[in-house]
Amino acid sequence: MKIAYVHPMPVPTAWANTVHVMRMCQSFARDGHDIRLIVPHGGDQGGRGAFEFYGVEPIFRIERAWRRFKIPGNSWLFALSAGTHLLRNRPELVYTRNIPAAVVATRLGINTVFEAHGPPSVLGSLDLKNLKILLKSPRLVRLTVISAALKEMFLEQLDAPGLGDLIHVAHDGADAGSDWAPEDGEAPFTAVYAGSFFEGRGVEFALEVARQAPEIRFRLAGCHPDALSEWEARTKAFRNVELVERRPPSEVPALLASGHVLLAPYQSKVGIGLDTIDIARYFSPLKMFEYMAAGRPILSSTLPVLQEVLVDGETALLRDGADVQLWVDALRLLQGDPALRTRLGTAARHTLIEHYTWNARARSVISGLDHTTRNIRA
């Protein structure tokens, strides 16, 4: 199938949404589809090309549309510019996470899948209005969401005919890779956190755990370079904490393999760098699936949405994200029990391979959409 993935962020950048998009395009292409990724001009990570930066095979095309400017209506300008690419190439399906792009594609008569990573309640009034218009189009053939919790929020917040049948739940994913790196038996026992340092991601909590477990090394990776000096000051007194700047996605597997346990200490409120948005109820963190792929035991908080994937005692150890002592005890349990580490890590990796690879996700989100339109009930 000829598919255009339209995304309003340039590549390469370090934002998780672009990692997600590049992995999905690679997986569509691996499945034999003709893929064009349409993004704005821009994106720079030290001169590295997009495919190299993300560690993605160069098996699809990247086309550049409207250059991003911080001006009102920028998203629509990009969507209209992307529309000219769509008219020129006439894909059979448009896949996008952008409401304006989805509206433009459906108006052009192209079957479209819109993927949502947040509920209607986080949208501005204009985007919400356009989402409701989009849901009425017979050319919107699927609405993909990243968790069962997010599907429930859509059903709670919108009254649209046939909405439940339109929604398809597809958690995020990861590539399993061909090799699994065994633990370095000579290295000190190390707990690794890899991700953003936004509020609610649990970095501050991890420091409290490190304070009470001085015999364990903590490698906290993903700090933005602009914030590194601030975090270095905050961790100066810790002899068992190492800070690592944000790394390209292609380097993440090696980083995770350096640990004996991987930390996901999400708090009751999880931010994305915007004070008004809390994603704790409905998100599907890329980090969790990358952890599963690494074959290392995962120590995670007990947020209900994480338990859509992780099972305590089977694929992870789940502990209250507010109880430091429970986390210290869990780390010491893992430190003293290599067999438990192996069992949890192996089970998590097997679960990923069976259910949550990018390839499996790419197949599921477009399954049955070769030549279809949606009947809209009045």
C-alpha positions as CSV (number, residue, x, y, z in Angstrom):
1,M,0.0,0.0,0.0
2,K,1.1,3.5,-0.7
3,I,1.2,5.4,2.6
4,A,2.1,9.0,3.5
5,Y,3.0,9.6,7.2
6,V,2.5,13.3,7.8
7,H,4.1,14.7,11.0
8,P,4.5,18.3,12.0
9,M,7.9,18.0,13.7
10,P,11.3,18.0,11.8
11,V,13.7,15.2,11.9
12,P,16.2,14.5,13.4
13,T,15.3,15.9,16.8
14,A,15.5,14.2,20.2
15,W,11.8,14.4,21.0
16,A,10.2,11.0,21.7
17,N,7.4,11.7,19.2
18,T,9.9,11.7,16.3
19,V,11.5,8.4,17.5
20,H,8.0,6.9,17.4
21,V,7.3,8.2,13.9
22,M,10.6,7.1,12.4
23,R,10.2,3.6,13.9
24,M,6.7,3.3,12.6
25,C,7.7,4.3,9.1
26,Q,10.6,1.8,9.2
27,S,8.1,-0.9,10.2
28,F,5.6,0.0,7.5
29,A,8.4,-0.2,4.9
30,R,9.6,-3.5,6.3
31,D,6.2,-4.9,5.7
32,G,6.4,-4.0,2.0
33,H,4.5,-0.7,2.0
34,D,5.6,2.3,-0.1
35,I,6.3,5.0,2.6
36,R,6.8,8.7,2.4
37,L,7.4,10.6,5.6
38,I,6.3,14.3,5.2
39,V,7.8,16.6,7.8
40,P,8.8,20.3,8.0
41,H,12.2,21.6,7.1
42,G,14.7,21.8,9.9
43,G,16.0,19.3,12.5
44,D,19.6,19.1,13.4
45,Q,21.6,16.8,15.7
46,G,25.2,17.7,15.1
47,G,25.0,17.2,11.4
48,R,23.9,13.5,11.7
49,G,21.3,12.4,9.1
50,A,17.9,11.3,10.3
51,F,18.4,7.6,9.6
52,E,21.7,7.4,11.3
53,F,20.5,9.5,14.3
54,Y,17.5,7.2,15.0
55,G,19.3,4.0,14.0
56,V,16.6,3.4,11.4
57,E,17.1,1.7,8.0
58,P,17.0,4.0,5.0
59,I,14.1,2.1,3.4
60,F,11.5,5.0,3.1
61,R,11.6,8.5,1.8
62,I,11.6,11.7,3.8
63,E,10.0,14.8,2.1
64,R,10.2,18.3,3.6
65,A,7.2,20.6,3.5
66,W,6.5,23.9,5.2
67,R,9.3,25.3,7.4
68,R,8.3,25.6,11.0
69,F,7.9,29.2,12.3
70,K,6.6,30.3,15.7
71,I,3.6,32.0,14.2
72,P,-0.2,31.6,14.6
73,G,-1.5,29.0,12.3
74,N,1.8,27.3,11.7
75,S,0.3,23.8,12.1
76,W,-2.3,24.6,9.4
77,L,0.3,26.1,7.1
78,F,2.3,22.9,7.4
79,A,-0.8,20.7,6.8
80,L,-1.7,22.7,3.7
81,S,1.9,22.4,2.4
82,A,1.8,18.7,3.1
83,G,-1.4,18.6,1.2
84,T,0.4,19.6,-2.0
85,H,2.7,16.6,-1.6
86,L,-0.4,14.4,-1.1
87,L,-2.0,15.8,-4.3
88,R,1.2,15.2,-6.2
89,N,1.7,11.6,-5.0
90,R,-1.9,10.5,-4.2
91,P,-1.2,7.9,-1.4
92,E,-3.8,5.3,-0.7
93,L,-3.6,6.1,3.0
94,V,-2.5,9.0,5.2
95,Y,-1.3,8.3,8.7
96,T,-0.8,11.2,11.1
97,R,-0.8,12.4,14.7
98,N,-1.7,15.9,13.6
99,I,-5.4,17.1,13.5
100,P,-4.9,19.7,10.7
101,A,-3.1,17.2,8.5
102,A,-5.8,14.7,9.1
103,V,-8.5,17.2,8.2
104,V,-6.7,18.2,5.0
105,A,-6.1,14.6,3.9
106,T,-9.8,13.6,4.4
107,R,-10.9,16.8,2.6
108,L,-8.7,15.6,-0.3
109,G,-10.6,12.3,-0.3
110,I,-7.8,10.2,1.0
111,N,-8.4,7.5,3.6
112,T,-6.8,8.6,6.8
113,V,-5.8,7.1,10.2
114,F,-5.4,9.6,13.0
115,E,-3.3,8.6,16.0
116,A,-4.0,10.3,19.3
117,H,-1.6,10.4,22.2
118,G,-3.8,12.5,24.5
119,P,-7.6,12.9,25.3
120,P,-9.9,15.5,23.8
121,S,-9.7,17.4,27.1
122,V,-6.1,18.5,26.5
123,L,-6.9,20.1,23.1
124,G,-7.5,23.8,22.5
125,S,-10.9,24.9,21.4
126,L,-10.0,25.0,17.7
127,D,-8.3,21.6,17.6
128,L,-11.3,20.1,19.5
129,K,-13.7,21.6,17.0
130,N,-11.7,20.2,14.1
131,L,-11.4,16.8,15.8
132,K,-15.2,16.6,15.9
133,I,-15.4,17.6,12.2
134,L,-12.8,14.9,11.5
135,L,-14.8,12.2,13.3
136,K,-17.7,12.9,10.9
137,S,-15.7,12.2,7.8
138,P,-16.1,8.8,6.1
139,R,-12.5,9.1,5.0
140,L,-11.3,8.9,8.7
141,V,-11.1,5.1,8.7
142,R,-9.5,4.6,12.1
143,L,-8.6,6.4,15.3
144,T,-5.6,4.8,17.0
145,V,-5.0,5.5,20.7
146,I,-2.0,4.4,22.8
147,S,-3.8,2.8,25.8
148,A,-7.1,1.3,26.8
149,A,-7.3,4.1,29.4
150,L,-7.1,6.7,26.6
151,K,-9.9,4.9,24.6
152,E,-12.1,5.2,27.7
153,M,-11.3,8.9,28.0
154,F,-12.4,9.5,24.4
155,L,-15.6,7.6,25.0
156,E,-16.2,9.6,28.2
157,Q,-15.5,13.0,26.6
158,L,-17.0,12.7,23.1
159,D,-20.4,11.8,21.8
160,A,-19.8,10.6,18.3
161,P,-21.7,7.8,16.4
162,G,-19.7,4.6,16.2
163,L,-16.8,6.0,18.1
164,G,-16.1,2.8,20.0
165,D,-15.8,0.8,16.8
166,L,-13.6,3.4,15.2
167,I,-11.0,3.4,18.0
168,H,-8.1,0.9,17.9
169,V,-5.8,0.5,20.9
170,A,-2.1,0.1,20.1
171,H,0.4,0.6,22.8
172,D,3.8,2.0,21.9
173,G,6.6,-0.5,21.1
174,A,10.3,-1.1,20.6
175,D,12.6,-3.1,18.3
176,A,13.7,-6.3,20.0
177,G,17.1,-6.3,18.1
178,S,18.8,-9.5,17.1
179,D,21.1,-9.8,20.1
180,W,20.5,-9.8,23.8
181,A,23.5,-8.6,25.8
182,P,24.1,-10.5,29.0
183,E,25.0,-8.7,32.2
184,D,28.5,-7.6,32.9
185,G,29.3,-9.8,35.9
186,E,32.4,-7.7,36.7
187,A,30.6,-4.3,36.8
188,P,29.2,-2.9,40.1
189,F,25.4,-3.4,40.5
190,T,23.9,-0.5,38.6
191,A,20.3,0.8,38.3
192,V,19.7,2.8,35.1
193,Y,17.1,5.4,34.4
194,A,16.8,6.5,30.7
195,G,14.3,9.2,29.8
196,S,13.4,12.8,30.2
197,F,13.9,14.7,33.4
198,F,10.5,16.3,33.3
199,E,8.4,16.6,36.5
200,G,6.8,13.4,37.5
201,R,9.2,11.1,35.6
202,G,10.7,10.2,38.9
203,V,14.3,11.5,38.7
204,E,14.0,13.3,42.0
205,F,12.4,10.1,43.6
206,A,15.3,8.0,42.2
207,L,17.8,10.4,43.9
208,E,16.0,9.7,47.2
209,V,16.3,6.0,46.6
210,A,20.0,6.5,45.8
211,R,20.5,8.4,49.0
212,Q,19.2,5.4,51.0
213,A,21.0,2.8,49.0
214,P,24.6,4.0,48.8
215,E,26.0,0.6,47.9
216,I,24.1,0.7,44.5
217,R,25.2,2.7,41.5
218,F,22.6,4.9,39.7
219,R,23.0,6.0,36.1
220,L,20.4,8.7,35.3
221,A,20.4,9.3,31.6
222,G,18.5,11.7,29.4
223,C,19.3,15.1,31.0
224,H,18.9,18.0,28.5
225,P,22.3,19.7,28.0
226,D,20.8,23.0,29.1
227,A,19.9,21.6,32.5
228,L,23.0,19.5,33.1
229,S,24.8,22.1,35.3
230,E,21.6,22.4,37.5
231,W,21.4,18.6,37.9
232,E,25.1,18.3,38.6
233,A,24.7,20.7,41.5
234,R,21.8,18.7,42.8
235,T,23.8,15.5,42.7
236,K,27.1,16.8,43.8
237,A,26.9,15.1,47.2
238,F,26.1,11.7,45.8
239,R,29.0,9.3,45.2
240,N,26.8,6.7,43.7
241,V,25.0,8.8,41.1
242,E,26.2,9.3,37.5
243,L,24.4,11.8,35.2
244,V,24.3,11.2,31.5
245,E,23.2,13.8,28.9
246,R,20.5,12.9,26.4
247,R,21.7,10.4,23.8
248,P,20.6,9.7,20.3
249,P,18.0,6.9,20.0
250,S,20.5,4.7,18.3
251,E,22.7,4.7,21.4
252,V,19.9,3.8,23.9
253,P,20.2,0.0,23.7
254,A,23.8,0.1,24.8
255,L,23.0,2.4,27.6
256,L,20.2,0.1,28.9
257,A,22.5,-2.9,28.6
258,S,24.9,-1.2,31.0
259,G,22.5,-1.7,33.8
260,H,21.5,-4.6,36.0
261,V,18.0,-3.2,36.6
262,L,16.0,-0.5,34.8
263,L,14.0,2.1,36.6
264,A,10.6,3.6,35.7
265,P,9.7,5.6,38.8
266,Y,6.7,7.5,37.4
267,Q,4.9,9.6,39.9
268,S,1.1,10.1,40.4
269,K,1.3,13.1,38.1
270,V,3.5,12.9,34.9
271,G,4.5,16.0,33.0
272,I,5.7,16.6,29.4
273,G,7.3,20.0,30.2
274,L,3.9,21.9,30.1
275,D,2.5,22.7,33.5
276,T,-1.1,22.2,32.5
277,I,-0.8,18.6,31.1
278,D,-0.7,15.5,33.2
279,I,-0.4,12.3,31.2
280,A,-0.3,9.8,34.1
281,R,-3.7,8.3,33.4
282,Y,-3.3,7.4,29.7
283,F,0.3,7.5,28.4
284,S,2.3,4.6,26.9
285,P,5.9,5.4,27.5
286,L,8.5,4.4,24.9
287,K,10.9,3.9,27.7
288,M,8.9,1.0,29.1
289,F,9.1,-1.0,25.8
290,E,12.8,-0.2,25.3
291,Y,13.4,-1.5,28.8
292,M,11.5,-4.7,27.9
293,A,13.6,-5.1,24.8
294,A,16.8,-4.8,26.8
295,G,16.1,-8.1,28.7
296,R,16.8,-6.5,32.0
297,P,14.5,-6.6,35.1
298,I,12.3,-3.5,35.3
299,L,11.4,-1.8,38.6
300,S,8.4,0.4,37.9
301,S,5.8,2.4,39.8
302,T,2.2,1.0,40.0
303,L,0.4,3.5,37.7
304,P,-2.7,1.6,36.4
305,V,-1.9,2.4,32.8
306,L,1.5,0.8,33.1
307,Q,-0.2,-2.4,34.3
308,E,-2.0,-2.7,30.9
309,V,1.4,-4.1,29.9
310,L,3.6,-4.9,32.9
311,V,2.6,-7.7,35.4
312,D,4.1,-7.6,38.9
313,G,6.3,-10.5,39.7
314,E,6.2,-11.8,36.1
315,T,7.5,-9.1,33.7
316,A,8.6,-6.5,36.3
317,L,8.6,-5.6,40.0
318,L,5.9,-2.9,40.6
319,R,6.2,-0.7,43.7
320,D,4.4,2.4,45.0
321,G,6.1,5.4,43.4
322,A,5.8,7.3,46.6
323,D,7.5,4.8,49.0
324,V,11.3,5.1,48.9
325,Q,11.9,2.2,51.2
326,L,9.9,-0.2,49.1
327,W,12.1,0.7,46.1
328,V,15.3,0.3,48.2
329,D,14.1,-3.1,49.3
330,A,13.2,-4.1,45.8
331,L,16.6,-3.1,44.5
332,R,18.4,-5.0,47.2
333,L,16.2,-8.0,46.4
334,L,17.3,-7.8,42.8
335,Q,20.9,-7.2,43.7
336,G,21.0,-10.4,45.7
337,D,19.1,-12.6,43.3
338,P,20.6,-13.0,39.8
339,A,18.0,-15.7,39.0
340,L,15.1,-13.4,39.7
341,R,16.8,-10.7,37.5
342,T,17.1,-13.2,34.6
343,R,13.6,-14.5,35.0
344,L,12.0,-11.0,35.0
345,G,14.2,-9.7,32.2
346,T,13.6,-12.7,30.0
347,A,9.9,-12.7,30.5
348,A,9.6,-9.0,29.7
349,R,11.6,-9.4,26.5
350,H,9.6,-12.4,25.4
351,T,6.4,-10.4,26.0
352,L,7.7,-7.5,23.9
353,I,8.7,-9.9,21.0
354,E,5.2,-11.6,21.2
355,H,3.1,-8.4,21.4
356,Y,4.8,-5.1,21.3
357,T,7.4,-4.8,18.5
358,W,7.1,-1.8,16.2
359,N,6.5,-4.3,13.3
360,A,3.5,-5.8,15.1
361,R,2.2,-2.4,15.9
362,A,2.5,-1.2,12.3
363,R,0.6,-4.2,11.1
364,S,-2.2,-3.8,13.6
365,V,-2.9,-0.1,13.1
366,I,-3.6,-0.5,9.4
367,S,-5.0,-4.0,9.3
368,G,-7.9,-4.3,7.0
369,L,-7.7,-0.7,5.7
370,D,-6.6,-1.4,2.1
371,H,-9.8,-0.2,0.4
372,T,-12.4,1.0,2.9
373,T,-14.5,4.0,3.9
374,R,-16.5,4.4,7.0
375,N,-20.3,4.6,7.1
376,I,-21.4,7.5,9.2
377,R,-24.7,7.1,11.1
378,A,-26.8,10.2,11.5
